[in-house]
Amino acid sequence: NTPILDETNQSFTATTNGNYAVEITQNGCIDTSACNTITGVGIIENDFAPSLTVYPNPTTGSFTIELDQNYYNVTVILSNSAGQVVSIQNYTSTNQLNLEINSSIGVYLVDIRTEQGKNLLIKVLKE
C-alpha cells in the first residue's frame, strides 16, 4: 500500500519482488486493480560453472549464453516480466545458445534446464 512516486505511465517494470496494483483517479473517483505478485526479480540461479558467459546484456534483441561444457537435451524458456512464456527452444546437444527476444523492450527471464540436472535462471534486459 505504498505509492511508487512519479510512476504515472501505462507500463511499469518492477525492480523488486512484491505485490503490485494500479490505482486510477478520475473526476474525484478512485479505483484500484487486483494485486499482481511479482517474483523472480534479482534471482539468478546458476548450477553451471563460474565460466558461464551472457552477452550482450542489456541487448537490442540477440544475445548469447556460453555454457561451461556441452550439455544434452537443453530446454530454454524465455518469459516476460509478467511471467508469460515468450518462447521455448530445445537443443539436443549444445554448449552455446544464440537467442533472440522478438518482443518489446523490458526485462526477461531466461530459464535453462539440462538433462544432467543443471539449471540457470537469469535476467536479460532488452533495450
Disulfide bonds with the S-S distance in Angstrom:
none
